[in-house]
Amino acid sequence: MIRLRTLPARIEPATDLLLDLMKEVAAEQGLAAVKLYQGAGLRTDLAMNLVWNTDPPSNKGTRAGLSISEVLRTFGLVEHSVWLEGENFPIFVDKLVNLR
């Protein structure tokens, strides 16, 4: 997940850049999906979620994610983190089996 907090005056160019980056990264091998988000409370919060079908995921992020994070820093504060889906996270595996 790559999150950006920008200024109102920078939201439009930041959004345009995110859309361009989304198209660019779509060809990456192992990328299953790209999702874009805008904050419900702060409209200047934008996020891009890169969903990979690689195993195991790197806890440092992918080359594409790190590159996107670096480019977005010119627009404001950036947070780049790696997440596992609940069903793939070891602590949830046994608990989810019992829910099915």
Rosetta blueprint (number, residue, H / E / L):
1 M L
2 I E
3 R E
4 L E
5 R E
6 T E
7 L L
8 P H
9 A H
10 R H
11 I H
12 E H
13 P H
14 A H
15 T H
16 D H
17 L H
18 L H
19 L H
20 D H
21 L H
22 M H
23 K H
24 E H
25 V H
26 A L
27 A L
28 E L
29 Q L
30 G L
31 L E
32 A E
33 A E
34 V E
35 K E
36 L E
37 Y E
38 Q E
39 G L
40 A L
41 G L
42 L L
43 R L
44 T L
45 D E
46 L E
47 A E
48 M E
49 N E
50 L E
51 V E
52 W E
53 N L
54 T L
55 D L
56 P L
57 P L
58 S L
59 N L
60 K L
61 G L
62 T L
63 R H
64 A H
65 G H
66 L H
67 S H
68 I H
69 S H
70 E H
71 V H
72 L H
73 R H
74 T H
75 F H
76 G E
77 L E
78 V E
79 E E
80 H E
81 S L
82 V L
83 W L
84 L L
85 E L
86 G H
87 E H
88 N H
89 F L
90 P H
91 I H
92 F H
93 V H
94 D H
95 K H
96 L H
97 V H
98 N H
99 L H
100 R L
